[in-house]
Amino acid sequence: MRLAGKRAIVTGGASGFGAGIVRKFLTEGARVMIADVNVDLAIALADELAGEVHVCKADMSLDADVRTLTDVAGQALGGIDILVNNAGITHLPMAMEDVTEEEFDRVLAVNAKSVFLTARHIIPVMKAAGGGNVLNVASTAGVSPRPRLSWYNATKGWMITATRSMAVELAPLGIRVNAINPVAGETPLLKSFMGEDTPEMRAKFLSTIPLGRFSTPEDMGNAACFLCSDEAAMITGICMEVDGGRCI
């Protein structure tokens, strides 16, 4: 029960890595608010899980939605101790100049602007409470970029720098900020990263991961739980690869 009594928001928590984090947090005693644009999927997950879990429909790229999420979470949970910025999307693999402006704007808004918006609305709540934990779900793409995913890679590099900058600014206020860098995993985004989900393409991706497997939602849940628990009380500003050795 490493998160007993903690109140957490997990964005993009209805599926993939976010769902793995939600599950782990609940088993460790946290009360959780799932924020996701796919509210039906979020409700289905909440109905499946044991523990106190709430749902709020939110497009994390929209200021009004993030403001509403902050209010709803505060009322439902009685406060916010942990924020997991997990919501993210990608463009399909292609030459950087072929990504449309609309695709670029959407990837930047969901992956980067969302972190700005949660900082704008949720960090003041943590400041008023005298502390908190923020976990950004970045990616190995921000450390060791794959070709043909340039603008997605760039947003994750942005998130890594934002994590370190936030950590430095917020440390005196008792707020820790860390990130995890997953490698490609069994999530709804896997096909988008690969372009096509075939045995050959999977083998190509797996050949770059020394441990020889994709990451799982459980892997991310375990790493997130540690970094958001009191066991990591002296850790802030790190961007921890959870990648089976890909970035070595």
GINOR-V130058 format. One record per residue. N is the residue number from 1. RES is the residue in three letters. SS is DSSP state (alpha for helix, beta for strand, coil for the rest). OMEGA is omega in whole degrees, 0 to 359 (NA if undefined). Layout:
# GINOR-V130058
N,RES,SS,OMEGA / N,RES,SS,OMEGA
This chain:
# GINOR-V130058
1,MET,coil,185 / 2,ARG,coil,180 / 3,LEU,coil,183 / 4,ALA,coil,178 / 5,GLY,coil,180 / 6,LYS,coil,181 / 7,ARG,beta,191 / 8,ALA,beta,168 / 9,ILE,beta,174 / 10,VAL,beta,179 / 11,THR,beta,185 / 12,GLY,coil,188 / 13,GLY,coil,185 / 14,ALA,coil,184 / 15,SER,coil,173 / 16,GLY,alpha,181 / 17,PHE,alpha,180 / 18,GLY,alpha,179 / 19,ALA,alpha,177 / 20,GLY,alpha,178 / 21,ILE,alpha,177 / 22,VAL,alpha,181 / 23,ARG,alpha,182 / 24,LYS,alpha,180 / 25,PHE,alpha,181 / 26,LEU,alpha,180 / 27,THR,alpha,180 / 28,GLU,coil,170 / 29,GLY,coil,180 / 30,ALA,coil,168 / 31,ARG,beta,194 / 32,VAL,beta,170 / 33,MET,beta,175 / 34,ILE,beta,175 / 35,ALA,beta,183 / 36,ASP,beta,177 / 37,VAL,coil,178 / 38,ASN,coil,187 / 39,VAL,alpha,179 / 40,ASP,alpha,178 / 41,LEU,alpha,179 / 42,ALA,alpha,180 / 43,ILE,alpha,179 / 44,ALA,alpha,178 / 45,LEU,alpha,180 / 46,ALA,alpha,180 / 47,ASP,alpha,182 / 48,GLU,alpha,191 / 49,LEU,coil,173 / 50,ALA,coil,181 / 51,GLY,coil,181 / 52,GLU,coil,181 / 53,VAL,beta,181 / 54,HIS,beta,182 / 55,VAL,beta,174 / 56,CYS,beta,176 / 57,LYS,beta,182 / 58,ALA,coil,167 / 59,ASP,coil,189 / 60,MET,coil,177 / 61,SER,coil,183 / 62,LEU,coil,182 / 63,ASP,alpha,183 / 64,ALA,alpha,180 / 65,ASP,alpha,180 / 66,VAL,alpha,176 / 67,ARG,alpha,178 / 68,THR,alpha,178 / 69,LEU,alpha,180 / 70,THR,alpha,180 / 71,ASP,alpha,182 / 72,VAL,alpha,180 / 73,ALA,alpha,179 / 74,GLY,alpha,180 / 75,GLN,alpha,184 / 76,ALA,alpha,185 / 77,LEU,alpha,183 / 78,GLY,coil,180 / 79,GLY,coil,181 / 80,ILE,coil,179 / 81,ASP,coil,186 / 82,ILE,beta,173 / 83,LEU,beta,175 / 84,VAL,beta,177 / 85,ASN,beta,184 / 86,ASN,coil,184 / 87,ALA,coil,180 / 88,GLY,coil,177 / 89,ILE,coil,177 / 90,THR,coil,167 / 91,HIS,coil,178 / 92,LEU,coil,178 / 93,PRO,coil,178 / 94,MET,coil,176 / 95,ALA,coil,187 / 96,MET,alpha,183 / 97,GLU,alpha,181 / 98,ASP,alpha,176 / 99,VAL,coil,182 / 100,THR,coil,178 / 101,GLU,alpha,179 / 102,GLU,alpha,178 / 103,GLU,alpha,179 / 104,PHE,alpha,182 / 105,ASP,alpha,182 / 106,ARG,alpha,179 / 107,VAL,alpha,180 / 108,LEU,alpha,182 / 109,ALA,alpha,183 / 110,VAL,alpha,186 / 111,ASN,alpha,185 / 112,ALA,alpha,182 / 113,LYS,alpha,180 / 114,SER,alpha,179 / 115,VAL,alpha,175 / 116,PHE,alpha,184 / 117,LEU,alpha,178 / 118,THR,alpha,175 / 119,ALA,alpha,182 / 120,ARG,alpha,187 / 121,HIS,alpha,187 / 122,ILE,coil,179 / 123,ILE,alpha,177 / 124,PRO,alpha,177 / 125,VAL,alpha,179 / 126,MET,alpha,178 / 127,LYS,alpha,181 / 128,ALA,alpha,181 / 129,ALA,alpha,179 / 130,GLY,coil,178 / 131,GLY,coil,179 / 132,GLY,beta,180 / 133,ASN,beta,175 / 134,VAL,beta,175 / 135,LEU,beta,177 / 136,ASN,beta,177 / 137,VAL,beta,180 / 138,ALA,coil,183 / 139,SER,coil,170 / 140,THR,alpha,178 / 141,ALA,alpha,178 / 142,GLY,alpha,181 / 143,VAL,coil,181 / 144,SER,coil,189 / 145,PRO,coil,171 / 146,ARG,coil,179 / 147,PRO,coil,174 / 148,ARG,coil,173 / 149,LEU,coil,194 / 150,SER,alpha,186 / 151,TRP,alpha,170 / 152,TYR,alpha,178 / 153,ASN,alpha,183 / 154,ALA,alpha,179 / 155,THR,alpha,180 / 156,LYS,alpha,172 / 157,GLY,alpha,175 / 158,TRP,alpha,183 / 159,MET,alpha,178 / 160,ILE,alpha,178 / 161,THR,alpha,178 / 162,ALA,alpha,179 / 163,THR,alpha,182 / 164,ARG,alpha,180 / 165,SER,alpha,177 / 166,MET,alpha,182 / 167,ALA,alpha,181 / 168,VAL,alpha,183 / 169,GLU,alpha,189 / 170,LEU,alpha,182 / 171,ALA,alpha,180 / 172,PRO,alpha,182 / 173,LEU,alpha,177 / 174,GLY,coil,180 / 175,ILE,beta,178 / 176,ARG,beta,179 / 177,VAL,beta,178 / 178,ASN,beta,178 / 179,ALA,beta,168 / 180,ILE,beta,180 / 181,ASN,beta,178 / 182,PRO,beta,165 / 183,VAL,coil,180 / 184,ALA,coil,183 / 185,GLY,beta,180 / 186,GLU,coil,180 / 187,THR,coil,178 / 188,PRO,coil,181 / 189,LEU,coil,186 / 190,LEU,alpha,180 / 191,LYS,alpha,179 / 192,SER,alpha,178 / 193,PHE,alpha,185 / 194,MET,alpha,185 / 195,GLY,coil,175 / 196,GLU,coil,182 / 197,ASP,coil,179 / 198,THR,coil,177 / 199,PRO,alpha,181 / 200,GLU,alpha,181 / 201,MET,alpha,176 / 202,ARG,alpha,180 / 203,ALA,alpha,179 / 204,LYS,alpha,179 / 205,PHE,alpha,183 / 206,LEU,alpha,180 / 207,SER,coil,180 / 208,THR,coil,183 / 209,ILE,coil,185 / 210,PRO,coil,180 / 211,LEU,coil,169 / 212,GLY,coil,175 / 213,ARG,coil,174 / 214,PHE,coil,173 / 215,SER,beta,182 / 216,THR,coil,174 / 217,PRO,alpha,179 / 218,GLU,alpha,176 / 219,ASP,alpha,182 / 220,MET,alpha,178 / 221,GLY,alpha,180 / 222,ASN,alpha,180 / 223,ALA,alpha,180 / 224,ALA,alpha,180 / 225,CYS,alpha,180 / 226,PHE,alpha,185 / 227,LEU,alpha,180 / 228,CYS,alpha,181 / 229,SER,coil,179 / 230,ASP,alpha,176 / 231,GLU,alpha,180 / 232,ALA,alpha,186 / 233,ALA,coil,181 / 234,MET,coil,183 / 235,ILE,coil,172 / 236,THR,coil,177 / 237,GLY,coil,178 / 238,ILE,coil,174 / 239,CYS,beta,192 / 240,MET,beta,176 / 241,GLU,beta,173 / 242,VAL,beta,200 / 243,ASP,coil,179 / 244,GLY,coil,178 / 245,GLY,coil,184 / 246,ARG,coil,185 / 247,CYS,coil,177 / 248,ILE,coil,NA
